[in-house]
């Protein structure tokens, strides 16, 4: 009897130990899983939003956000790119390597390179757009004119900005203009790309057509450079007529054309630049 009682107590102790071990193991597994879950789950702010916990996560910005937040918005390179993009959106560049001349023409305007065709609007009844070199041999490089219909309902005929060159001229001859005495106006001086240009205003009229322009010369790079701009009108309609044309203010248009001068660049011709590098 005693031996049977001892066996029962031993079996009971073993079963109790086994249950204790199982419970202890389960508790340990629960504790470990709870700790791991807390460490891997994202922390939350008081407002319920996720909180970034890694410095690597702080650097995860899209390219657009990176431009806005990591690159100085007023960097010199960015301003240059923006300026070039703005100029490209509003103008067209003319460039002539042979004579080292470049300028910008407004988009929508007609940029004509070389000599003008006979059918060009020119000055209307008053003739073609002139060159005013004192000796033959000048070459027209480019001319800018507005598109047709720009000033409908007015007495406007044409406006122009033209650039020409005479290679092999001289300083003395470049200072002269073949403008007639009847058309010659006041002397004019302009600084263009850091170079002094000198010239004259000119005016003439015939058969109810009027023209006002300015022509400028400078001598550099063994070349006489000529820049001219002007406006031609055809007279106003009768003020008592229902179809009267509105008068264009020539002086206002001349000031507008003069803004072209701000974009003119004059450098040594391509062959002179290559020679100087050699």
PyMOL commands that set and color helices and strands:
alter all, ss='L'
color gray80, all
select helices_A, chain A and resi 2-40+55-58+63-69+76-90+124-126+171-174+250-263+270-277
alter helices_A, ss='H'
color red, helices_A
select strands_A, chain A and resi 91-96+101-106+110-113+139-145+156-167+184-192+195-206+209-220+223-233+265-266
alter strands_A, ss='S'
color yellow, strands_A
deselect
rebuild
show_as cartoon
